[in-house]
Amino acid sequence: MKIRPLSIDGAWEVTPQQHGDPRGLFAEWYRFDRLAAVVGHPLRLAQANLSVSARGVVRGIHFADVPPGQAKYVTCVRGAVLDIVVDLRVGSPTFGQWEAVRLDDTDRRAVYLAEGLGHGFCALTDDATLSYLCSALYNPAAEHAVHPLDPDLAIDWPADSPQLSARDAAAPSLAEVRESGLLPDHRTCRSFSAGLDSGASQPSR
């Protein structure tokens, strides 16, 4: 398993080693110890989600209040998506920047996003299926969205006519969300992460 940091602090790309033979293949797509060694703390597993999308569907950009935020470990178990990480932490050196990673059922990469980062993706195939491991339970009152087609973000979505949910289509721009005071604060996110770093070195039970 190879884990490399992305250009946005708090985000990593994970590439598992696949073992194949005529019967099929095997891969460890998540290892709490390997991830914790890089991130500084184990990923607390509170919820697991599955998302299925048609080609051209764009979901995001979603984020949660910090604390507690919601760290995510995302992989594509069927088809392919272009996964997007956006730095929404006010005061961060890379605030407003984004990075893309292709997740598919060939290389079987995963992306880890720390609390405070925004997440979205575009389905490159029909029935593109994502699996999410999340550090906190879904809390609608603490969940927010930035419009994925915001020209200030200028995300290069690989879809001629992106299909959005009603919620995402009505989401405010990055500037509007920042003005509302809903965006995570970089120092708060770092302080929260530091508290996790000093916690247990074993996965939650």
N, C-alpha and C positions, 0 to 999 in steps of 0.2 A: 504494500500500500504506500502510495506516494502522496504527500500532503504539501501543497505549496500555497503561500499567501498570495492573495490577489492584490491589486494596486490600492484597494480600499482597506484600511486597517479594520480588523475584525471579521474579515471574510477569507475563506480558504477554499481551494479546489482539492478534492480528494479523488485519486485514481486508484481503484483496487487492482490487485493482481488476479487475473483470471486463470483458472486451471481447467483446460478442456481436453476431452477425448471423444471417441465416437459416440459415447452415451449422452454427451452434453457438456456442461461446464459448472464450475463452482467458483464463487468469489465471496470474500468477506467484504461486504459493502459498508459496514460500520464497525469500528472498534473503539470503544469508549476510552481505552488506555492510550491508543495512538493519538486520538484526537485531543485528549486531555493534556498529553505531553506537549502539544503544540499550542493549544489555546490557553492552557494554564489551569484549567479546571474541567471536571467531567460535564458532559451535557446531561442535565436533569431531564429525564424522559417523563413528561406529564401527559402527552397526547400524541396520537399518530393519525395522520390524515391521508386520504387518497383522493386525487383529483384527475378526472378524465376530460379531455378537451378535444374538439374538432380542429382540423387544420385552420390556421388563421385566427384562432381565438387568442386574445391577449387578456391576461389577468394581472391585476396590480395597478398601481404600485401600493402595496399594503405595509403598514407598520403598526406597532403597538406602543402604548405609553411605557416609559421607563422611570421608575420601577413598576412592575417586574419585567416588562418587555416580553418578548418571545423569541428566543434563539431558535433557528431552524436548521435542520440537516435534510437536504432535498436531493432526491435522485429520481431518474426517469426509468421506470421498469418496463415501459412499452412505448415504442415510437421514439420521437425526438422533440425536444423543445430548445429554445434559446432562453436560458435563464438569466435574469437581470438582477444585479445588486446595485442599489442606489444609496449613497451616503446622505441621509437626511438629518444628521446630527449637527445642530447649529454650533458653530465654533470649530468644527473639524477642519483640518487642512484640505480635505477632499470633499467638503460639503457641496452637494449638488452634482457630483460626478457619479458616473455609473460604469459598470463593467459587465460584460456578457460572457457566459460560458455555455457551450453546447452540452446538453445532457441527453444521452440516448441509450438505447438498449444494446449498443455495440461496445463502446468503451466503458459504459456503466459508471461514469464519473458521478460525484456528488458535490454539492456546495454546502458549506457551513456558513451561516450568517449570525453574527452576534446580535444581542439586544440593541435596538435603536436603528438598525439598518432597514431600508426599504427593500421589498422583494416583489418581483413580477416575472412573467414569462410569456413567450409566444409559442403556441403549438406549431411545430413544423410538419406534423403528420396527423392524420385522423386517429382518434382514440389514443392520443398522447397521454400517458398515465404517469402522474407524479406521486411519489410517496414522500410524506413529510414526517420527520420526527421533531416534536416541539417541546420546548422547555417549560411552557406554561399552558394552562387551559385557555381555550378560546373565551374571550370576554368582550362581547359586542360593544360595551360602553367604553372600553379602552382601546378599541381597534379603529384605525383611520386609514384614509386612502389619499393619494395624490394622483391627479389625472395622468394616465400613462402616455397620453399624446401631448402633454405640456411642451410647447416649443422651447421653453427655457431649459428643460431637461434634454430635449433633442435626442431621445433614444431612437436608434436606428432599428425599428421593428421590421422583421423580415416578412411583412404581410402587406399586400396591396390595399386591402380594406379590412383593417383589424376589427374583429368582432369583440365588443365589450359588453359586460353585464350592465344593467341599468345603474347599479351602484357606481361602477367605475366610470361610466359615461358622464355621471353627474358629479364626479369628484372634483374638488377645487384644484387650482394650480398650486405649484410649490410655493410661489410668492404669497398666495392667499392663505395657505396652511401656516406658513411661517408668521404671517401677520396675526393670525388667530392665536398664536402661542402654543399650538399643539405639537410642534416638532420636538423631538428629543434633544436634550442638551448634551453636547459632547462630554463635558466634565462630569455630568451626572452619570452618563453611560460608563465612563471610565471608572468612576467611583464604585458603581454597582458591580462592574466586572472584577474590580480589585477585591470586593467582598466575596465574590464567588471563588477567586483564586486562592483565598485564604481558608476556604472551606474544605470539606472532605475530599479525599482523593479516590473515593470509591463511588460507583454509580448508586443513585438513590434506590431504595428498596421499599 
